[in-house]
Amino acid sequence: MDIQIRKGARWAVACPTSMGVRITPADRMAVHNSDMFYMQATSAETNVLNVASSLGMECLALTRFVAGSPVAAFIKAQLRKRNIRYEGKEVPQDGPWGWRHQFNIADSGFGLRAVRVWNDRAGEVGRTLNAADFDTERIFGEEGVGILHLSGLIAALSEDTTACCLALAETAKKHGTIVSFDLNHRASFWEGRETGLRAAFREIASLSDVLLGSEEDFRLCLGLEIPGTGGFREMVSAARTIYPNVSVFAATLQEVLSANRNLWGAVMAVGGEWYTEEKREIDVLDMIGCGDAFTGGLLYGILRGWEPSEWIRFGWACGALAAGSLNDYAEPADERQVRAVYDGNARIQR
């Protein structure tokens, strides 16, 4: 295994991100027939950071804010509460039809009523993210970053964010930072940009040490094709020949029994070794963000210097922990809590 965390780095994990808010109906109601909503600050990338930040590590979100916006103030307060530091340019709103932070409107589902998500992203300030906003030589060179995490969601959000993610990945590699890339294909983001995005994703993947995604993500984002009906192992074998610098491949395994009950598992390849967490039933309060929590737990294991078998276990448990929260992220009280989730130990802790 050729994956080494930079020693003495100030930031455990850093990420570029477009912050927004999610509103969720109370009491598992549907959006269209509820009049009470819970609001949280969220993004796929900071969901990943939240495991390490909850367990005391310093993490950094690189973003943009709307100047003077009460929503921006709410987001900043939420990030501080979650122990996530942030740097971000303040962009003038430019009138009521100008820039804003995205709204994600989603219920939690119940029984056989599936979760429904509605994204309202018109005028999203995060689409203008630019690597020039940040003193990258200070962040990656002087202060140091253990892991740079990139999501395919932010990488595909706009031409600006694509260029930003690529520039950050290049700077990270120059300074010995591990690069983690979750392919995370979103069809609506790729429409009309398939050729350019595939080229950019291939370039980011070539700089990555940790690559996450399903067989479909590898096919749609990187253009990888394998004969027959091969699964994740066959896809990884094909990817290894093209991306020899990648040390870790991983994916979650999920089967939906109902909105309240899922089968949850994971698979990971490190070097020539394979690790599998077979799917187990978990109770679900809200499933959004569980994949990000898995990634956060896996990266935390890497940061802690654990054996790979512990990375996938901790990631699996962080995903299961996130499933028991209305928030889009895992927020463990301590490592002991995560390990108890993995062991299926729900007895009272006194």
SVG drawing of the C-alpha trace seen along z (x, -y; Angstrom):
<svg xmlns="http://www.w3.org/2000/svg" viewBox="-51 -45 57 56">
<polyline fill="none" stroke="black" stroke-width="0.4" points="0.0,0.0 1.5,-3.3 -0.5,-5.9 1.2,-8.2 -0.4,-11.1 1.7,-14.2 3.1,-14.6 2.5,-17.8 -0.4,-19.0 -2.7,-21.5 -5.7,-20.4 -6.8,-16.7 -9.2,-17.0 -10.0,-19.9 -12.6,-20.2 -13.9,-22.7 -17.7,-22.9 -20.8,-24.8 -22.8,-25.3 -26.5,-25.4 -29.4,-24.6 -31.7,-21.6 -35.3,-21.8 -36.9,-18.6 -40.5,-18.1 -41.0,-17.3 -42.2,-13.8 -41.3,-12.1 -44.1,-14.0 -44.0,-14.5 -42.9,-18.0 -46.3,-18.8 -48.4,-18.2 -46.2,-19.5 -46.2,-23.0 -43.2,-22.4 -39.6,-22.1 -36.2,-21.5 -33.4,-23.5 -29.7,-22.5 -26.6,-23.6 -25.3,-20.9 -23.1,-19.9 -21.8,-16.5 -18.2,-17.5 -18.7,-18.9 -20.7,-15.8 -17.5,-13.8 -15.5,-16.2 -17.9,-15.8 -16.6,-12.5 -13.0,-13.8 -14.2,-17.2 -16.6,-15.6 -13.7,-13.5 -11.5,-16.5 -9.5,-16.9 -9.2,-20.3 -11.0,-20.4 -11.3,-23.1 -14.1,-24.0 -13.2,-26.1 -16.3,-27.9 -18.0,-31.1 -20.7,-33.1 -23.3,-35.7 -22.3,-38.9 -24.8,-40.1 -27.0,-37.1 -28.7,-35.7 -28.5,-32.2 -24.8,-32.6 -24.6,-33.7 -26.6,-30.5 -24.3,-28.3 -21.2,-29.8 -22.7,-29.3 -23.5,-25.7 -20.0,-25.0 -18.5,-26.5 -20.8,-24.3 -19.6,-21.3 -15.9,-22.2 -15.4,-22.9 -13.3,-25.9 -14.0,-27.7 -12.5,-30.2 -14.6,-31.8 -14.9,-34.9 -17.9,-37.2 -19.8,-37.8 -22.3,-40.7 -25.9,-39.4 -26.5,-41.8 -30.2,-42.3 -33.1,-39.9 -32.5,-38.0 -28.7,-37.7 -26.6,-35.1 -27.8,-32.9 -27.2,-29.7 -28.9,-26.6 -32.0,-25.1 -32.4,-21.4 -35.9,-20.3 -36.3,-16.7 -38.4,-14.5 -37.2,-11.4 -39.8,-9.0 -41.7,-6.5 -42.4,-2.8 -43.0,-2.3 -43.3,-6.1 -39.8,-6.8 -37.6,-9.8 -38.2,-12.7 -35.6,-15.4 -36.1,-18.7 -33.0,-20.8 -33.5,-24.6 -30.1,-25.8 -30.8,-28.8 -28.2,-31.5 -26.1,-29.3 -23.1,-31.2 -21.0,-28.1 -21.1,-27.6 -18.6,-30.5 -15.9,-28.9 -12.4,-29.6 -9.0,-28.3 -7.7,-31.8 -10.0,-32.7 -7.6,-30.8 -4.0,-31.1 -3.3,-27.5 0.4,-27.7 -0.3,-28.7 -3.0,-26.1 -1.2,-23.2 2.4,-24.2 2.9,-26.1 0.0,-24.8 -0.4,-21.4 -3.4,-19.2 -3.6,-15.5 -6.4,-14.7 -8.0,-16.8 -11.5,-15.4 -13.3,-16.1 -16.8,-15.1 -18.1,-14.7 -21.0,-16.9 -18.9,-20.0 -16.5,-19.0 -19.5,-18.9 -21.4,-21.9 -20.0,-24.4 -17.0,-25.0 -15.6,-27.2 -15.9,-24.5 -14.5,-21.8 -11.4,-24.0 -11.2,-24.7 -11.2,-21.1 -8.6,-20.2 -6.3,-23.1 -6.7,-22.1 -5.9,-18.5 -2.7,-19.5 -1.6,-21.7 -2.4,-19.0 -0.3,-16.5 2.6,-18.9 2.7,-19.3 2.3,-15.6 -1.4,-15.7 -3.5,-12.6 -6.3,-13.2 -9.7,-11.5 -12.2,-11.6 -15.8,-10.4 -17.0,-10.2 -20.7,-10.7 -22.3,-11.0 -25.3,-13.2 -27.0,-13.1 -28.6,-16.5 -25.1,-18.1 -23.6,-16.3 -26.2,-17.1 -24.6,-18.8 -21.1,-18.7 -20.3,-15.0 -17.1,-15.2 -15.5,-18.0 -16.4,-16.6 -15.2,-13.1 -11.8,-14.5 -11.6,-16.5 -12.7,-13.6 -10.1,-11.3 -7.5,-13.9 -8.6,-14.2 -8.7,-10.4 -5.1,-10.2 -4.1,-12.5 -6.1,-10.6 -5.0,-8.2 -8.5,-7.2 -11.2,-6.7 -14.8,-6.0 -17.9,-5.1 -20.1,-2.4 -19.6,-0.5 -22.1,-3.0 -20.0,-5.9 -16.8,-4.5 -18.6,-3.9 -20.4,-7.2 -17.7,-9.5 -14.5,-7.8 -15.8,-6.0 -14.6,-2.6 -16.3,0.4 -15.9,4.0 -17.2,7.0 -20.3,9.0 -21.9,8.3 -18.8,7.8 -19.2,6.1 -17.1,3.8 -14.1,6.1 -13.9,6.3 -14.3,2.5 -11.5,2.0 -9.2,4.4 -9.8,2.3 -9.3,-1.0 -6.0,0.1 -4.4,0.4 -5.4,-3.2 -5.0,-4.8 -1.9,-3.1 -1.5,-5.9 -4.8,-5.0 -4.1,-3.0 -7.7,-2.6 -11.0,-1.8 -14.2,-1.7 -18.0,-1.6 -21.0,-1.3 -23.6,1.5 -27.2,0.7 -30.6,2.4 -33.7,0.5 -36.3,2.6 -38.3,-0.4 -37.6,-4.1 -37.1,-2.9 -35.1,0.2 -32.1,0.8 -29.4,3.4 -26.1,1.7 -22.6,2.9 -19.4,1.9 -16.5,3.2 -12.9,1.9 -9.7,2.8 -6.3,1.7 -3.4,2.7 -4.0,6.4 -6.2,7.0 -10.0,7.0 -12.2,6.1 -15.9,6.6 -18.6,5.6 -21.5,7.8 -24.9,6.1 -26.7,6.0 -30.1,4.6 -30.0,1.1 -32.8,-1.1 -33.1,-4.4 -34.3,-7.7 -32.9,-9.5 -30.7,-7.9 -29.4,-11.1 -25.7,-11.5 -24.9,-7.9 -22.5,-7.4 -20.6,-10.6 -20.5,-9.4 -19.0,-6.1 -16.3,-8.1 -15.7,-10.2 -15.2,-7.2 -12.9,-5.5 -10.7,-8.7 -10.6,-9.0 -9.2,-5.5 -6.5,-6.4 -5.7,-9.6 -5.4,-7.5 -3.0,-5.1 -5.1,-2.1 -5.0,1.2 -7.3,1.2 -9.7,3.7 -10.5,1.0 -11.1,-1.7 -14.0,0.1 -15.5,1.2 -15.4,-2.4 -16.8,-3.7 -19.6,-1.2 -20.5,-2.2 -20.4,-5.9 -22.8,-5.4 -25.1,-3.4 -24.8,-6.2 -25.7,-8.9 -28.8,-6.8 -30.0,-7.3 -29.9,-11.1 -32.0,-13.8 -28.8,-15.6 -27.0,-14.7 -23.8,-13.6 -22.5,-11.4 -21.5,-13.3 -20.1,-10.6 -19.5,-11.5 -16.4,-9.4 -14.8,-6.3 -16.3,-4.1 -19.8,-5.0 -18.9,-4.2 -17.5,-0.8 -20.6,0.0 -22.7,-0.6 -20.5,1.7 -20.8,4.4 -24.6,4.0 -24.5,3.0 -27.4,0.7 -27.4,1.3 -27.5,-1.8 -24.1,-3.3 -23.7,-4.6"/>
</svg>
